[in-house]
């Protein structure tokens, strides 16, 4: 999604950070594929907690930024006040 706009594809700083994220994700993918957990009972390792926390943090950050960037109430909509009268 970051590389969708043309300006971001021409910005070397953005390309550098995207490359770092892709390489880190590839390393993590290979690490988890090569180092399987062979225990009988499932265990929670610190890396598992960090991965879940990272995804949850990234989702929370993107969701709050998206909600803060645009108004949640439609502006300049002529039928908005009429629709408020019909809500339950």
C-alpha positions as CSV (number, residue, x, y, z in Angstrom):
1,X,0.0,0.0,0.0
2,X,2.9,2.3,0.7
3,X,4.2,1.9,-2.9
4,X,0.9,2.7,-4.6
5,X,1.5,6.4,-5.2
6,X,4.1,7.3,-7.8
7,X,5.8,9.8,-5.5
8,X,6.6,7.2,-2.9
9,X,8.2,4.9,-5.5
10,X,10.6,7.7,-6.5
11,X,11.6,8.6,-2.9
12,X,14.8,6.7,-1.9
13,X,14.1,7.0,1.8
14,X,10.7,5.3,1.5
15,X,12.2,2.6,-0.7
16,X,14.9,2.0,1.8
17,X,12.5,1.5,4.7
18,X,10.2,-0.8,2.6
19,X,13.2,-2.9,1.6
20,X,14.2,-3.2,5.3
21,X,10.7,-4.3,6.2
22,X,10.6,-6.8,3.4
23,X,14.0,-8.3,4.2
24,X,13.1,-8.5,7.9
25,X,9.9,-10.2,7.1
26,X,11.7,-12.7,4.8
27,X,14.2,-13.5,7.5
28,X,11.5,-14.1,10.0
29,X,9.7,-16.3,7.5
30,X,12.8,-18.4,6.9
31,X,13.6,-18.6,10.7
32,X,10.1,-19.8,11.5
33,X,10.2,-22.3,8.7
34,X,13.6,-23.7,9.6
35,X,13.3,-23.7,13.4
36,X,10.0,-25.6,14.0
37,X,8.8,-26.3,17.5
38,X,8.8,-30.0,18.1
39,X,7.4,-30.1,21.6
40,X,4.3,-32.1,22.4
41,X,2.6,-29.4,24.4
42,X,2.2,-26.1,22.7
43,X,4.3,-23.4,24.3
44,X,4.4,-19.6,24.0
45,X,7.8,-18.2,23.2
46,X,8.8,-14.6,23.6
47,X,9.1,-14.3,19.8
48,X,5.5,-15.4,19.4
49,X,4.4,-12.7,21.8
50,X,6.5,-10.1,20.0
51,X,5.0,-11.0,16.6
52,X,1.4,-10.8,17.9
53,X,2.2,-7.5,19.7
54,X,3.8,-6.1,16.5
55,X,0.8,-6.9,14.3
56,X,-1.6,-5.6,16.9
57,X,0.4,-2.4,17.3
58,X,0.7,-1.9,13.5
59,X,-3.1,-2.4,13.1
60,X,-3.9,0.0,16.0
61,X,-1.5,2.6,14.6
62,X,-2.9,2.4,11.1
63,X,-6.6,2.3,12.3
64,X,-6.2,5.4,14.6
65,X,-4.3,7.4,11.9
66,X,-7.0,6.5,9.3
67,X,-9.8,7.5,11.7
68,X,-8.0,10.7,12.7
69,X,-7.3,11.8,9.1
70,X,-10.9,12.0,7.9
71,X,-14.1,13.2,9.6
72,X,-16.4,10.4,10.7
73,X,-19.4,12.6,10.0
74,X,-20.0,13.5,6.3
75,X,-19.4,17.2,5.7
76,X,-21.5,19.3,3.3
77,X,-24.1,16.6,2.8
78,X,-27.4,18.2,2.2
79,X,-29.5,15.2,3.3
80,X,-27.4,14.5,6.5
81,X,-29.8,16.4,8.8
82,X,-32.8,14.7,7.3
83,X,-31.2,11.3,7.9
84,X,-30.6,12.1,11.5
85,X,-34.3,12.5,12.0
86,X,-34.9,8.9,10.7
87,X,-32.4,7.1,13.0
88,X,-33.7,5.1,15.9
